[in-house]
Amino acid sequence: MNSIPNKSMNQTIRNHLLQYRQIFKKRSFEIFYWIILAILATEEIRSIKFLYDHFIKKSTDKVLNAFYYFLSYVHFPIEELMKVTTGIALGLIPKGLDNDTIFLSIDDTLQSKFGKHFDCYRKMFDHTNRTGNSYLKLLC
């Protein structure tokens, strides 16, 4: 098991994630914390097993079934998660920008798209034929 120093990015992330603490019970919060930290560290989500094998089991003694159980049986309010997340995002805006217009862009893509088995996949005709093929695979 790797040791992560307290005076690190881990502590900064933990301070932000502690704002979610009121939504979860103690054990559930720890599982939530490790899932979010693993997503940030690996920068992708193939599966919970992928996150566990590539990050979580190297950093904590929690077992894989605890993560499956958390995602299967815990029912937490999505509205509360959205409120806390919005509060964190707004709290990251510097104070000097209080009177400026700020645009918040949200990308909900957690996994890169590939193949043709996802919503809004289209093959479109390319008039310029830049790719050597007259048709492009697009996601609208």
C-alpha positions as CSV (number, residue, x, y, z in Angstrom):
1,M,0.0,0.0,0.0
2,N,1.4,3.4,-1.0
3,S,1.5,6.2,1.5
4,I,0.1,9.6,0.3
5,P,1.5,12.5,2.2
6,N,-1.0,14.8,4.0
7,K,0.6,18.0,2.6
8,S,-0.2,17.2,-1.0
9,M,-2.9,17.6,-3.7
10,N,-4.6,14.8,-1.8
11,Q,-5.3,17.1,1.2
12,T,-6.6,19.9,-1.1
13,I,-9.0,17.4,-2.8
14,R,-10.0,16.0,0.5
15,N,-10.8,19.5,1.8
16,H,-13.1,20.1,-1.2
17,L,-14.7,16.6,-0.9
18,L,-15.4,17.1,2.8
19,Q,-18.2,19.4,1.7
20,Y,-20.0,16.2,0.6
21,R,-19.6,14.7,4.1
22,Q,-23.2,15.6,5.3
23,I,-24.7,13.6,2.4
24,F,-23.1,10.3,3.3
25,K,-22.5,8.2,6.4
26,K,-18.8,7.8,7.4
27,R,-18.1,4.5,5.6
28,S,-20.0,5.7,2.5
29,F,-18.1,8.9,2.4
30,E,-14.8,7.1,2.5
31,I,-15.9,4.9,-0.5
32,F,-17.1,8.0,-2.3
33,Y,-13.8,9.8,-1.6
34,W,-11.7,7.0,-3.0
35,I,-13.8,6.7,-6.1
36,I,-13.5,10.4,-6.9
37,L,-9.8,10.4,-6.1
38,A,-9.3,7.3,-8.4
39,I,-11.2,9.0,-11.2
40,L,-9.1,12.1,-10.9
41,A,-5.9,10.1,-10.7
42,T,-6.6,7.7,-13.7
43,E,-8.5,10.3,-15.7
44,E,-10.9,7.7,-17.0
45,I,-13.6,5.3,-15.9
46,R,-13.6,1.9,-17.5
47,S,-15.1,0.2,-14.5
48,I,-15.0,0.2,-10.8
49,K,-12.6,-2.8,-11.0
50,F,-10.3,-0.8,-13.3
51,L,-10.2,2.1,-10.7
52,Y,-9.7,-0.4,-7.9
53,D,-6.9,-2.3,-9.6
54,H,-5.0,0.7,-10.9
55,F,-5.3,3.1,-8.0
56,I,-7.5,2.3,-5.0
57,K,-6.0,-1.0,-3.8
58,K,-2.5,0.6,-4.0
59,S,-3.5,3.3,-1.6
60,T,-6.0,1.8,0.8
61,D,-7.0,-1.5,2.4
62,K,-10.6,-1.3,1.3
63,V,-11.9,-4.3,-0.6
64,L,-13.4,-4.2,-4.1
65,N,-16.8,-5.5,-2.9
66,A,-17.2,-2.4,-0.6
67,F,-17.2,-0.3,-3.8
68,Y,-19.7,-2.5,-5.6
69,Y,-21.9,-2.5,-2.5
70,F,-21.7,1.3,-2.2
71,L,-22.8,1.8,-5.9
72,S,-25.5,-0.8,-5.7
73,Y,-27.3,-0.2,-2.4
74,V,-26.6,3.3,-1.2
75,H,-29.4,5.7,-2.2
76,F,-28.2,9.3,-1.7
77,P,-30.0,12.5,-2.9
78,I,-28.8,13.6,-6.3
79,E,-30.1,17.1,-5.6
80,E,-27.8,17.4,-2.6
81,L,-24.8,16.2,-4.6
82,M,-25.7,18.9,-7.3
83,K,-26.0,21.6,-4.7
84,V,-22.6,20.8,-3.1
85,T,-20.9,20.5,-6.4
86,T,-22.3,23.8,-7.6
87,G,-21.2,25.4,-4.3
88,I,-17.6,24.1,-4.8
89,A,-17.5,25.3,-8.4
90,L,-18.7,28.8,-7.4
91,G,-16.3,28.9,-4.5
92,L,-13.4,28.4,-6.9
93,I,-14.2,31.7,-8.7
94,P,-11.7,34.4,-7.5
95,K,-13.2,37.3,-5.5
96,G,-12.1,39.9,-8.0
97,L,-14.5,38.6,-10.6
98,D,-17.7,39.4,-8.6
99,N,-19.0,41.9,-11.1
100,D,-18.0,40.0,-14.2
101,T,-20.2,37.6,-16.3
102,I,-19.0,34.1,-15.8
103,F,-19.9,31.2,-18.1
104,L,-19.9,27.8,-16.5
105,S,-19.5,24.9,-19.0
106,I,-20.2,21.4,-17.8
107,D,-19.0,18.3,-19.6
108,D,-20.6,15.1,-18.4
109,T,-18.4,12.8,-20.4
110,L,-16.8,10.3,-18.1
111,Q,-15.5,7.9,-20.7
112,S,-14.3,8.6,-24.2
113,K,-16.7,7.5,-26.9
114,F,-15.6,5.0,-29.5
115,G,-17.2,2.8,-32.1
116,K,-20.8,3.5,-33.1
117,H,-22.8,2.2,-30.1
118,F,-23.7,5.5,-28.4
119,D,-26.3,8.2,-28.7
120,C,-26.2,10.7,-31.6
121,Y,-23.6,8.8,-33.6
122,R,-23.8,9.8,-37.3
123,K,-21.9,9.4,-40.5
124,M,-21.9,12.7,-42.3
125,F,-20.8,13.6,-45.8
126,D,-17.6,15.7,-45.8
127,H,-17.7,18.1,-48.8
128,T,-14.0,18.9,-48.4
129,N,-12.8,15.3,-48.3
130,R,-9.9,16.2,-46.0
131,T,-9.5,12.7,-44.5
132,G,-9.3,10.7,-47.7
133,N,-12.9,9.5,-47.1
134,S,-16.0,11.3,-48.1
135,Y,-17.8,10.4,-44.9
136,L,-16.8,11.4,-41.3
137,K,-17.9,9.6,-38.1
138,L,-19.4,12.3,-35.8
139,L,-21.0,12.8,-32.4
140,C,-23.6,15.5,-32.5
